[in-house]
């Protein structure tokens, strides 16, 4: 069973996205992103 080119490309991009997400979490970048998101929200609301 052969996959179409579009389906193969989608699977490759999906696997690359999962791999990059796992690598980012492994490096501890999730905390950094959450910290920056919280600060951005507080600045937009005007609390911080």
N, CA, C and O of each residue as an XYZ file, in Angstrom:
192
protein
N       0.847     -1.183      0.000
C       0.000      0.000      0.000
C       0.896      1.250      0.000
O       1.724      1.433      0.892
N       0.719      2.077     -0.983
C       1.514      3.290     -1.103
C       0.695      4.489     -0.655
O      -0.506      4.572     -0.913
N       1.353      5.401      0.011
C       0.701      6.635      0.431
C       0.848      7.680     -0.667
O       1.821      7.678     -1.421
N      -0.122      8.560     -0.742
C       0.018      9.649     -1.700
C       1.110     10.604     -1.214
O       1.485     10.581     -0.042
N       1.607     11.424     -2.101
C       2.666     12.364     -1.733
C       2.194     13.324     -0.657
O       2.955     13.684      0.241
N       0.939     13.736     -0.749
C       0.415     14.679      0.241
C       0.333     14.026      1.621
O       0.698     14.646      2.620
N      -0.139     12.793      1.684
C      -0.241     12.102      2.964
C       1.140     11.847      3.554
O       1.339     11.990      4.761
N       2.089     11.471      2.709
C       3.452     11.240      3.193
C       4.052     12.528      3.741
O       4.710     12.513      4.782
N       3.832     13.636      3.052
C       4.347     14.924      3.526
C       3.701     15.308      4.855
O       4.374     15.826      5.746
N       2.406     15.058      4.990
C       1.717     15.376      6.245
C       2.272     14.549      7.394
O       2.469     15.069      8.493
N       2.524     13.273      7.153
C       3.069     12.417      8.208
C       4.486     12.837      8.601
O       4.840     12.810      9.779
N       5.290     13.222      7.620
C       6.652     13.664      7.911
C       6.633     14.959      8.725
O       7.379     15.095      9.695
N       5.785     15.904      8.334
C       5.696     17.171      9.073
C       5.135     16.969     10.475
O       5.566     17.626     11.422
N       4.174     16.059     10.608
C       3.614     15.753     11.924
C       4.682     15.152     12.835
O       4.798     15.540     13.998
N       5.459     14.207     12.310
C       6.530     13.584     13.100
C       7.595     14.611     13.470
O       8.121     14.581     14.582
N       7.921     15.522     12.549
C       8.912     16.557     12.850
C       8.398     17.497     13.942
O       9.157     17.898     14.824
N       7.122     17.846     13.885
C       6.542     18.707     14.913
C       6.558     18.062     16.287
O       6.882     18.709     17.283
N       6.206     16.779     16.336
C       6.238     16.047     17.611
C       7.674     15.980     18.137
O       7.908     16.181     19.329
N       8.632     15.700     17.252
C      10.031     15.612     17.675
C      10.529     16.949     18.219
O      11.232     16.981     19.229
N      10.170     18.052     17.560
C      10.606     19.371     18.033
C       9.959     19.734     19.371
O      10.599     20.339     20.231
N       8.705     19.366     19.537
C       8.014     19.624     20.806
C       8.673     18.855     21.947
O       8.926     19.410     23.016
N       8.948     17.579     21.711
C       9.594     16.754     22.740
C      10.982     17.298     23.065
O      11.367     17.342     24.233
N      11.731     17.709     22.058
C      13.067     18.266     22.294
C      12.995     19.557     23.107
O      13.820     19.781     23.992
N      12.016     20.401     22.811
C      11.856     21.645     23.560
C      11.497     21.401     25.013
O      12.012     22.074     25.905
N      10.619     20.446     25.254
C      10.248     20.106     26.637
C      11.449     19.507     27.358
O      11.679     19.799     28.532
N      12.215     18.672     26.662
C      13.398     18.052     27.248
C      14.425     19.104     27.666
O      15.117     18.939     28.671
N      14.522     20.186     26.889
C      15.470     21.261     27.211
C      14.942     22.214     28.281
O      15.683     23.086     28.735
N      13.698     22.075     28.691
C      13.137     22.928     29.724
C      12.592     24.241     29.200
O      12.432     25.191     29.967
N      12.304     24.316     27.914
C      11.829     25.560     27.329
C      10.348     25.802     27.577
O       9.866     26.915     27.367
N       9.622     24.796     28.016
C       8.201     24.973     28.286
C       7.991     25.981     29.413
O       7.061     26.786     29.364
N       8.847     25.938     30.421
C       8.757     26.901     31.526
C       9.001     28.330     31.043
O       8.318     29.262     31.469
N       9.970     28.494     30.161
C      10.290     29.816     29.623
C       9.126     30.379     28.821
O       8.770     31.549     28.961
N       8.534     29.533     27.979
C       7.410     29.972     27.157
C       6.220     30.346     28.038
O       5.566     31.360     27.797
N       5.937     29.535     29.052
C       4.826     29.835     29.954
C       5.075     31.143     30.709
O       4.154     31.943     30.871
N       6.298     31.366     31.168
C       6.648     32.593     31.886
C       6.437     33.819     30.998
O       5.869     34.821     31.433
N       6.899     33.730     29.758
C       6.741     34.861     28.833
C       5.271     35.094     28.487
O       4.844     36.241     28.352
N       4.501     34.031     28.344
C       3.082     34.172     28.027
C       2.333     34.834     29.180
O       1.465     35.677     28.955
N       2.660     34.461     30.396
C       2.005     35.069     31.555
C       2.336     36.557     31.630
O       1.448     37.378     31.861
N       3.608     36.910     31.436
C       3.994     38.314     31.463
C       3.312     39.117     30.363
O       2.887     40.248     30.596
N       3.205     38.552     29.180
C       2.557     39.235     28.074
C       1.087     39.481     28.396
O       0.576     40.574     28.156
N       0.408     38.478     28.934
C      -1.013     38.640     29.279
C      -1.199     39.714     30.353
O      -2.108     40.541     30.272
N      -0.335     39.688     31.346
C      -0.458     40.679     32.420
C      -0.188     42.091     31.912
O      -0.825     43.041     32.367
N       0.739     42.240     30.983
C       1.011     43.563     30.430
C      -0.138     44.058     29.575
O      -0.461     45.246     29.592
N      -0.763     43.150     28.820
C      -1.888     43.567     27.950
C      -3.090     43.994     28.788
O      -3.795     44.937     28.430
N      -3.321     43.305     29.896
C      -4.444     43.638     30.763
C      -4.118     44.891     31.554
O      -5.023     45.631     31.939
N      -2.843     45.140     31.801
C      -2.438     46.333     32.524
C      -2.194     46.087     33.987
O      -2.064     47.039     34.755
N      -2.128     44.845     34.396
C      -1.903     44.533     35.812
C      -0.418     44.623     36.148
O      -0.047     45.137     37.203
N       0.434     44.122     35.246
C       1.866     44.008     35.559
C       2.614     45.162     35.150
O       3.828     45.213     35.346
